[in-house]
Amino acid sequence: QVQLVQSGGDLVQPGGSLRLSCAASGRTSSIIAMGWYRQAPGKQRELVARITRSSSTNYADSVKGRFTISSDNAKNTAFLQMNSLKPEDTARYYCTADRLVGNTVWGQGTQVTVSS
């Protein structure tokens, strides 16, 4: 089993920055990639960014150049640095862990609100 604990998330003004963290525990050797999804009210959940064990990354077009995903494999932790935040980034953000075998594991979610 893998467990994910998220931290970060807050109310921030447009143009501001936030950093989300996601710490994995349990059978972390089974994790092949970690990612971040978000879901805004009335909208479908969407992939924001993903990073593999080999540090290959991909991003949603809407966040390219503003968000950066990184990971510390030794600490089994993933980060999402969010810069130049916009009101449309307001959503609940979820950390995920893709495993070699088994379903994707989801974190508890954390709210990010971008508003003046």
C-alpha positions as CSV (number, residue, x, y, z in Angstrom):
1,Q,0.0,0.0,0.0
2,V,1.0,3.6,-0.7
3,Q,-0.3,6.6,1.3
4,L,0.0,10.2,0.2
5,V,-0.1,13.2,2.4
6,Q,-0.4,16.7,0.8
7,S,0.6,20.0,2.2
8,G,0.5,23.6,0.9
9,G,-2.4,25.3,-0.7
10,D,-3.8,28.6,0.4
11,L,-5.5,31.8,-0.7
12,V,-3.1,33.9,-2.9
13,Q,-3.5,37.0,-5.0
14,P,-3.2,36.8,-8.8
15,G,0.4,36.8,-9.9
16,G,1.5,35.2,-6.6
17,S,3.2,31.8,-6.0
18,L,2.5,28.7,-4.0
19,R,4.3,25.4,-3.5
20,L,2.4,22.2,-2.9
21,S,4.1,19.1,-1.4
22,C,3.1,15.5,-1.5
23,A,4.9,12.9,0.7
24,A,4.5,9.2,-0.1
25,S,4.8,6.4,2.5
26,G,4.4,2.7,2.5
27,R,5.5,0.6,-0.5
28,T,7.1,3.6,-2.2
29,S,9.3,1.3,-4.3
30,S,6.2,0.5,-6.4
31,I,5.8,4.1,-7.5
32,I,6.7,4.8,-11.1
33,A,5.4,8.3,-11.4
34,M,3.8,11.1,-9.3
35,G,1.5,13.8,-10.5
36,W,-0.9,16.6,-9.7
37,Y,-4.5,16.9,-10.8
38,R,-7.0,19.6,-10.1
39,Q,-10.7,20.0,-10.1
40,A,-12.5,23.3,-10.2
41,P,-16.2,23.5,-9.2
42,G,-18.4,22.4,-12.1
43,K,-15.4,21.2,-14.1
44,Q,-13.8,17.9,-14.8
45,R,-10.7,16.8,-13.0
46,E,-7.6,17.5,-15.2
47,L,-4.0,16.5,-15.2
48,V,-1.8,19.4,-14.2
49,A,1.7,17.9,-14.3
50,R,3.4,14.5,-13.9
51,I,6.9,13.3,-13.2
52,T,8.4,9.9,-13.6
53,R,11.1,8.2,-11.6
54,S,13.5,9.1,-14.3
55,S,12.4,12.8,-14.0
56,S,10.6,12.9,-17.3
57,T,7.8,15.5,-17.0
58,N,4.7,16.6,-18.8
59,Y,2.4,19.6,-18.2
60,A,-1.0,20.8,-19.1
61,D,-0.8,23.5,-21.8
62,S,-2.5,25.9,-19.4
63,V,0.3,25.8,-16.9
64,K,3.4,25.4,-19.0
65,G,6.0,28.0,-18.2
66,R,4.3,28.8,-14.9
67,F,4.2,25.6,-12.9
68,T,7.1,23.2,-12.2
69,I,6.9,19.7,-10.9
70,S,9.8,18.1,-9.2
71,S,10.5,15.2,-6.9
72,D,12.9,14.1,-4.3
73,N,13.1,10.4,-4.8
74,A,15.2,9.8,-1.7
75,K,12.4,11.3,0.4
76,N,9.6,10.0,-1.8
77,T,8.2,13.5,-2.1
78,A,6.8,15.5,-5.0
79,F,6.4,19.2,-5.3
80,L,4.4,21.5,-7.5
81,Q,5.8,25.1,-7.7
82,M,3.1,27.4,-9.0
83,N,4.1,30.8,-10.2
84,S,2.2,33.6,-11.8
85,L,-1.0,32.2,-10.5
86,K,-4.3,33.2,-12.2
87,P,-7.9,33.1,-10.9
88,E,-8.5,30.2,-13.3
89,D,-6.0,28.2,-11.4
90,T,-8.4,28.1,-8.5
91,A,-9.2,24.5,-7.8
92,R,-8.7,21.6,-5.4
93,Y,-5.4,20.0,-6.2
94,Y,-4.8,16.3,-5.8
95,C,-1.5,14.5,-5.7
96,T,-1.3,11.1,-7.4
97,A,1.1,8.1,-7.4
98,D,1.1,5.7,-10.3
99,R,2.3,2.2,-9.3
100,L,3.9,-0.5,-11.3
101,V,1.1,-2.8,-10.2
102,G,-2.3,-1.6,-8.9
103,N,-4.5,1.5,-9.1
104,T,-3.3,5.0,-9.0
105,V,-3.2,6.3,-5.4
106,W,-4.8,9.7,-4.6
107,G,-4.0,12.2,-2.0
108,Q,-6.6,14.0,0.1
109,G,-6.6,17.1,-1.9
110,T,-5.7,20.7,-1.0
111,Q,-7.5,23.9,-1.9
112,V,-5.8,26.6,-4.0
113,T,-7.7,29.9,-4.3
114,V,-6.4,32.7,-6.5
115,S,-8.3,35.9,-5.8
116,S,-7.7,39.5,-5.0
